[in-house]
Amino acid sequence: MEVELKLLLAPEHNQQLRQHPLLAGLASRSQPLIAHYFDTPDLHLLRHGAGLRVRQEDGVWVQTMKAGGSVQSGLHQRNEWEGPVSRPWPQLGKLRKLIGADAHWLDVLAAAQFKQRLEALFAVIVEREIWLLDYAGSQIELVLDNGHIERHGQQLPLNEIELELKQGKPEHLFALALQLLERLPLQLSNVNKAQRGYALCRQSGTQAHHARALALAADATLDQARHAILFNCLQQIQDNEQAVIHTDHAEALHQMRVGVRRLRCALKLFGKVAPCPRQIKDDWRWLAQVLGTARDWEVLGSATLARIQASPGGPGGLHELPALVQQQVLAQRQQAAQALLSPRYTRLLLQMGQWLIAGGTASQDSRAADFSRHTMQRLRKTLLKRASHMADSDADAESMHRTRIAAKQARYALEFFRTLYRGKALRQYLATLEATQEALGQHNDLVVADRLLQQLGGEAQASAPHIAFARGYLRALQAQQPADLQAVLADLSELPRF
């Protein structure tokens, strides 16, 4: 099993790495590497979570297949089978001997016409520098790869650091990366070279990613469930990084924000059994605020303003408002991108991974199913209590907001633990929570829009009359189309018990 951490570094900072105190006095060796990656035209290996390459190392051809495993908070753990071959092309017979008795991966190689359909898809060409470190008793290989990925004349630049654990504790990889981060502008990477090469083959750009499917075993311990849930949330966050940084993909920003919300909800759920360090929680709150602000402006510009209809009684020049809002959208998107490129974000991911792997362990005797049942009972009670306050307070914005948040937390929790439940009650519970969020969310969008427009009015004095008209229109719309609180309360009163 290969265990490594991947970090991105701009080429202009490579010399700073070489001069880092951690590498002082250590001899390095350099070697050019050319690796050819193979698959079928329909990407059979990729679809099964595997990668196959043949690489020339010091004049010797070596074939490597990496498959399965996981990527958790930037830590890559994969099965690896490697051995010499006599040519720059895979020798599947030798590979099968390395795989041994692992029937699953043998079946992947046994697909019909697999050998005949195999072809070289892309090449990775790098100059590699290697240092061997003894770090806190762990043996770690630090590799700097500088070069490019190439397919049919197209090239994708590549400059990355790999920290591979040869012997010792995985948490030491995170500790070493944190020390490097003190002097170098690093980014944590969940994507390996093969994945970048496949993206070049498919000409696939960045896109939005929803949360991946999460399945907990019926007999899962509380600690197993906690790790699976938190890593699932981190995966959603990191899956959307590149789209938020490099594009204006609104859904990617939304999904990354959802991922942060889910993560913060999970940290709160497990707060008593495995408290998260305060600095980590504070940094997640910071990121949530940055992404939330950007997303709120996007919703205002793309959805809420569209609800303002032309009015004979309104002031002229209302068409200027979308342009003013769009300026704010672009500015906030830029701030979100800069936040993800900042050392603070990289440090957060590294500290989070280190904490999850090295500590914060819940009781091994506790069962996830028992914890889930007690948690859902507690969240149900909180939700019903907040809903009652919403009714008593004549539907003020704050009480509706608190009820919506309680519904969202209960929904996230049930989605985390949903494979521990079966039947109609699960579907009814989720449907009710989704409907509650939808009903109260539309009201919240208008409240947020009013706040943002008020802020905009203070910054764009020349457009103040048009902004005042827009705020008035949205308030009137809110009065004419209020949330059906009676229906919401009636549905919540029917929530089943677990």
C-alpha positions in Angstrom: 0.0 0.0 0.0 1.4 3.3 -1.1 0.9 6.2 1.4 1.7 9.7 0.2 0.8 13.4 0.4 0.8 15.5 -2.7 1.4 19.3 -2.7 1.4 21.8 -5.5 4.2 24.4 -5.8 4.8 27.1 -8.4 8.1 26.4 -10.3 9.5 29.8 -9.3 9.6 28.5 -5.7 11.5 25.3 -6.3 14.8 26.9 -5.2 13.2 27.9 -1.9 12.3 24.2 -1.3 15.9 23.2 -2.0 17.1 25.7 0.5 14.5 24.8 3.2 16.1 24.1 6.6 14.5 20.6 6.6 16.7 19.7 3.6 19.8 21.4 4.8 22.8 19.1 4.6 20.8 16.3 2.9 22.1 15.0 -0.4 19.6 14.7 -3.2 19.6 12.7 -6.4 18.1 13.7 -9.7 16.8 11.6 -12.6 14.7 12.2 -15.7 11.5 10.2 -15.8 9.3 9.4 -18.8 6.1 7.5 -18.0 3.6 6.3 -20.5 0.0 5.6 -19.2 -2.1 2.9 -20.8 -5.8 2.2 -21.0 -8.5 1.1 -23.5 -10.3 3.6 -25.7 -13.4 3.3 -23.4 -11.1 3.9 -20.3 -11.7 0.5 -18.7 -9.1 1.0 -16.1 -10.2 4.5 -15.1 -13.8 3.3 -14.7 -12.6 0.7 -12.2 -10.4 3.1 -10.3 -7.0 1.9 -11.6 -4.1 3.3 -13.4 -1.4 1.5 -15.4 2.0 3.0 -16.5 5.4 1.9 -17.8 8.2 4.2 -16.8 11.8 4.3 -17.7 14.0 4.6 -14.6 17.8 4.7 -15.0 17.5 2.8 -18.3 15.2 0.1 -17.0 11.5 -0.1 -17.9 9.2 -0.6 -14.9 5.5 -1.2 -15.0 3.2 0.0 -12.2 -0.4 -0.5 -11.5 -2.1 1.6 -8.8 -5.7 0.8 -7.9 -8.4 1.2 -5.2 -7.5 2.8 -1.9 -8.7 6.3 -1.1 -7.7 10.0 -0.9 -8.6 11.6 2.4 -7.6 15.2 3.2 -4.9 15.0 0.5 -3.5 11.7 1.8 -3.3 9.2 -1.0 -3.5 5.5 0.0 -3.6 3.1 -2.9 -2.7 -0.5 -3.8 0.5 -0.6 -5.8 2.0 -3.4 -7.8 5.4 -2.7 -9.5 8.0 -4.7 -11.3 10.5 -4.5 -14.2 9.5 -5.3 -17.8 11.6 -5.8 -20.9 9.9 -3.2 -23.1 8.1 0.1 -23.0 4.7 -1.6 -23.0 2.8 -3.5 -20.2 3.4 -7.2 -19.7 0.1 -8.3 -18.2 1.3 -11.8 -17.3 4.0 -10.4 -15.0 1.4 -7.9 -13.6 -1.0 -10.8 -12.7 1.8 -12.6 -10.8 2.4 -9.4 -8.8 -1.4 -9.0 -8.0 -1.4 -12.6 -6.8 -4.7 -13.8 -5.3 -6.6 -10.5 -5.4 -9.6 -11.7 -7.5 -11.1 -8.3 -8.0 -8.1 -6.8 -9.8 -7.4 -10.0 -11.7 -11.0 -9.8 -13.0 -10.4 -6.2 -14.1 -7.4 -7.3 -16.2 -9.4 -10.3 -17.6 -12.0 -8.1 -19.4 -12.7 -9.2 -22.9 -10.1 -8.1 -25.5 -8.4 -6.0 -22.8 -4.9 -6.8 -24.0 -5.7 -6.1 -27.6 -7.4 -2.8 -26.9 -4.7 -1.4 -24.6 -3.1 1.7 -25.9 -0.8 4.5 -24.7 -3.0 7.5 -23.9 -0.5 10.1 -22.5 3.0 10.6 -21.2 4.3 12.2 -18.0 7.8 13.7 -18.6 9.5 15.2 -15.5 12.9 15.9 -13.9 12.7 14.3 -10.5 14.7 15.4 -7.4 14.6 13.1 -4.4 15.5 13.5 -0.7 15.3 10.9 2.0 14.3 12.3 5.4 14.3 10.8 8.9 11.4 12.8 10.4 10.4 12.2 14.0 11.4 8.6 13.6 9.5 8.1 10.3 11.2 7.5 7.0 9.8 9.9 4.4 10.8 10.3 0.7 10.4 13.9 -0.5 10.1 14.2 -4.3 10.0 17.3 -6.4 8.7 16.7 -10.0 9.0 19.4 -12.6 7.8 18.8 -16.1 4.6 18.3 -18.1 1.9 15.8 -19.2 1.7 15.4 -22.9 -0.9 14.0 -25.3 -0.9 14.5 -29.1 1.2 17.6 -28.9 -0.8 19.2 -26.1 1.1 19.8 -22.8 -0.1 20.4 -19.3 2.6 21.9 -17.0 3.4 19.9 -13.8 5.2 21.0 -10.7 4.5 19.1 -7.5 5.9 17.7 -4.3 5.2 14.2 -3.1 5.8 13.1 0.5 5.8 9.3 0.5 5.8 7.4 3.8 8.4 4.6 3.6 8.1 3.7 7.2 6.4 5.2 10.2 3.3 7.2 11.0 1.0 8.8 8.4 0.4 11.9 10.6 4.1 12.7 10.2 3.4 13.5 6.5 1.1 16.2 7.6 3.5 17.5 10.2 6.3 17.7 7.6 4.0 19.4 5.1 3.0 22.0 7.8 6.7 22.8 8.4 7.3 23.2 4.6 4.2 25.5 4.5 5.9 27.9 6.9 8.3 29.0 4.2 6.6 27.8 0.9 3.2 28.7 -0.7 1.9 25.2 -1.1 -1.5 23.8 -2.1 -2.8 20.4 -1.0 -3.7 18.2 -3.9 -6.2 15.4 -4.1 -5.4 14.8 -7.8 -2.6 12.5 -9.0 -0.7 12.6 -12.3 -2.9 9.9 -13.9 -6.0 11.9 -13.1 -4.6 15.0 -14.7 -3.6 13.0 -17.8 -7.1 11.5 -18.1 -8.6 15.0 -17.8 -6.3 16.0 -20.8 -7.5 13.0 -22.8 -11.2 13.7 -22.1 -10.8 17.5 -22.5 -12.8 17.7 -19.3 -12.7 21.0 -17.5 -13.6 21.8 -14.0 -17.2 21.1 -12.9 -19.4 21.0 -9.8 -19.3 18.0 -7.6 -22.1 16.9 -5.2 -21.3 14.9 -2.1 -20.3 11.4 -2.9 -22.4 8.4 -1.8 -21.8 7.6 1.9 -22.5 4.1 3.2 -22.0 3.1 6.8 -22.1 -0.5 7.9 -24.9 -1.6 10.2 -22.3 -2.6 12.8 -20.0 0.4 12.3 -18.4 1.9 15.4 -18.9 5.5 16.3 -15.3 6.3 15.4 -15.5 4.5 12.0 -18.7 6.5 11.3 -17.1 9.8 12.4 -14.1 9.4 10.2 -16.1 8.3 7.1 -18.5 11.2 7.5 -15.8 13.9 8.0 -13.7 12.6 5.1 -16.8 12.5 2.9 -17.4 16.2 3.7 -13.7 17.0 3.0 -13.9 15.2 -0.3 -16.9 17.3 -1.5 -15.0 20.5 -0.5 -11.8 19.6 -2.3 -13.6 18.2 -5.3 -14.9 21.7 -6.0 -11.7 23.6 -5.3 -10.4 24.0 -8.9 -13.8 25.1 -10.3 -14.1 27.8 -7.7 -10.5 29.0 -8.2 -10.4 28.9 -12.0 -14.0 29.4 -13.2 -17.2 31.3 -12.5 -19.1 28.0 -12.1 -21.9 29.0 -9.7 -22.9 25.5 -8.9 -19.4 24.6 -7.9 -19.3 27.5 -5.4 -22.6 26.3 -4.1 -21.5 22.7 -3.7 -18.3 23.8 -2.0 -20.3 25.9 0.4 -22.6 22.9 1.1 -19.6 20.8 1.8 -18.3 23.3 4.4 -21.7 23.4 6.0 -21.9 19.6 6.1 -18.5 19.5 7.7 -19.2 22.1 10.3 -22.5 20.2 11.1 -20.6 17.0 11.5 -18.0 18.6 13.8 -20.8 19.8 15.9 -22.6 16.4 16.0 -19.4 14.7 17.2 -18.2 17.7 19.4 -18.7 15.9 22.7 -17.2 12.5 21.8 -14.2 14.0 19.9 -13.9 17.7 20.3 -12.3 19.5 17.3 -9.4 21.9 18.1 -10.7 25.5 18.3 -8.3 26.8 15.7 -9.6 24.4 13.2 -13.2 25.2 13.9 -12.4 28.9 13.7 -10.8 28.5 10.3 -13.8 26.5 8.9 -16.0 29.4 10.1 -13.8 31.8 8.2 -14.1 29.8 5.0 -17.8 29.4 5.5 -18.1 33.2 5.7 -16.0 33.8 2.6 -17.9 31.2 0.5 -21.3 32.3 2.0 -20.8 35.9 1.1 -19.8 35.0 -2.5 -22.8 32.7 -2.9 -25.3 35.2 -1.4 -24.3 37.8 -4.0 -24.6 35.2 -6.8 -28.1 34.2 -5.7 -29.0 37.9 -5.6 -27.7 38.5 -9.1 -28.8 35.3 -10.8 -32.2 34.6 -9.1 -33.6 37.2 -6.8 -33.3 40.2 -9.0 -35.1 38.3 -11.7 -38.2 38.4 -9.5 -38.4 42.2 -9.8 -40.9 42.9 -12.6 -41.1 46.1 -14.6 -43.4 48.6 -12.8 -44.9 51.7 -14.3 -44.5 53.4 -11.0 -40.8 52.6 -10.5 -37.9 54.9 -11.2 -36.1 54.7 -14.5 -32.6 53.2 -14.8 -33.4 50.0 -12.9 -31.5 48.2 -15.6 -28.3 49.5 -14.0 -28.8 47.4 -10.9 -27.8 44.0 -12.3 -24.5 45.4 -13.5 -23.8 46.8 -10.0 -24.6 43.5 -8.4 -22.5 41.7 -11.0 -19.5 43.8 -10.0 -20.0 42.6 -6.4 -20.4 39.0 -7.6 -17.0 39.2 -9.4 -15.3 40.8 -6.5 -16.6 38.2 -4.0 -15.7 35.3 -6.3 -12.2 36.7 -6.5 -12.0 36.8 -2.8 -13.2 33.2 -2.5 -10.6 32.1 -5.1 -7.8 33.9 -3.2 -8.9 32.3 0.1 -8.5 28.9 -1.5 -5.1 29.8 -2.7 -4.0 31.2 0.6 -1.6 29.5 3.1 -4.4 29.7 5.7 -6.6 27.3 3.7 -3.7 24.9 3.0 -2.8 24.9 6.7 -6.4 24.2 7.6 -6.6 21.1 5.4 -3.3 19.8 6.7 -4.2 20.4 10.3 -7.6 18.8 9.7 -6.0 15.7 8.2 -3.4 15.5 10.9 -6.0 15.7 13.6 -8.3 13.1 12.0 -5.5 10.6 11.5 -3.5 11.2 14.7 -6.1 12.0 17.3 -9.6 12.9 18.2 -10.7 9.3 18.7 -14.2 8.5 20.0 -14.9 5.5 22.2 -14.3 2.3 20.3 -17.1 0.6 22.3 -19.8 3.1 21.1 -21.9 2.0 18.1 -22.8 4.4 15.3 -26.4 3.2 15.3 -27.0 4.1 18.9 -25.3 7.4 18.6 -27.4 8.2 15.5 -30.7 7.3 17.2 -29.9 9.6 20.2 -28.7 12.3 17.9 -31.8 12.3 15.7 -34.0 12.4 18.8 -32.2 15.4 20.1 -32.2 17.2 16.7 -35.9 16.5 16.3 -36.6 18.0 19.7 -34.6 21.1 18.9 -36.3 21.6 15.5 -39.8 21.3 17.0 -38.9 23.8 19.8 -37.6 26.3 17.3 -40.6 25.9 15.1 -42.9 26.6 18.0 -40.9 29.9 18.6 -41.4 30.7 15.0 -45.2 30.4 15.4 -45.2 32.4 18.7 -43.2 35.3 17.4 -45.5 36.0 14.5 -43.0 34.8 11.9 -40.1 37.2 12.5 -37.1 36.7 10.2 -34.8 35.5 13.0 -37.1 32.7 14.2 -37.7 31.5 10.7 -33.9 31.5 10.1 -33.3 29.5 13.2 -35.9 27.0 12.3 -34.5 26.6 8.8 -31.0 26.0 10.2 -32.3 23.4 12.6 -34.0 21.6 9.7 -30.8 21.8 7.7 -28.8 20.3 10.5 -31.3 17.5 11.0 -31.3 16.8 7.3 -27.5 16.6 7.1 -27.3 14.3 10.1 -29.9 12.0 8.7 -28.2 11.9 5.3 -24.9 11.0 7.1 -26.6 8.1 8.9 -29.3 7.1 6.3 -27.8 3.7 5.5 -28.5 2.8 9.2 -32.2 3.3 8.6 -34.8 1.7 6.3 -38.4 2.1 5.2 -41.0 4.8 4.9 -40.1 6.8 8.0 -36.7 7.7 6.5 -38.2 8.9 3.2 -40.9 10.9 5.1 -38.4 12.5 7.4 -36.1 13.6 4.6 -39.0 14.8 2.5 -40.3 16.9 5.3 -37.0 18.5 6.1 -36.3 19.3 2.4 -39.8 20.9 2.1 -39.2 22.9 5.3 -35.8 24.2 4.0 -37.4 25.1 0.6 -40.3 27.0 2.1 -38.2 29.0 4.6 -35.3 29.3 2.2 -37.2 31.4 -0.3 -38.1 33.8 2.6 -34.4 33.9 3.7 -33.3 34.7 0.1 -35.4 37.8 0.2 -34.1 38.8 3.7 -30.5 38.3 2.5 -31.2 40.3 -0.7 -32.5 43.2 1.3 -29.4 43.3 3.4 -27.1 43.1 0.4 -29.0 45.8 -1.4 -28.9 48.0 1.6 -25.1 47.5 1.7 -24.9 48.3 -2.0 -26.9 51.5 -1.6 -24.3 52.8 0.8 -21.6 52.2 -1.7 -23.4 53.3 -4.9 -25.0 56.7 -4.0 -25.9 57.5 -7.6 -28.0 54.4 -7.8 -29.6 54.8 -4.4 -33.2 55.5 -5.7 -33.1 52.4 -7.9 -31.8 50.3 -5.1 -34.5 51.7 -2.8 -37.1 50.7 -5.3 -35.7 47.2 -5.7 -35.8 46.7 -1.9 -39.3 48.0 -1.7 -40.4 45.7 -4.5 -38.9 42.6 -2.8 -40.4 43.5 0.5 -43.8 43.8 -1.1 -43.2 40.5 -2.8 -42.4 38.9 0.5 -45.6 40.3 2.0 -47.7 39.1 -0.9 -46.1 35.6 -1.0 -45.3 34.7 2.6 -44.1 31.3 3.6 -47.0 28.9 4.4 -46.0 28.5 8.0 -49.1 26.6 8.9 -48.2 23.9 6.4 -44.6 23.9 7.6 -45.7 23.5 11.2 -48.2 20.8 10.3 -45.6 18.8 8.4 -43.0 19.1 11.2 -45.5 17.9 13.8 -45.8 14.6 11.9 -42.1 13.9 11.9 -41.5 10.3 12.8 -39.3 9.2 15.7 -36.3 7.0 15.3 
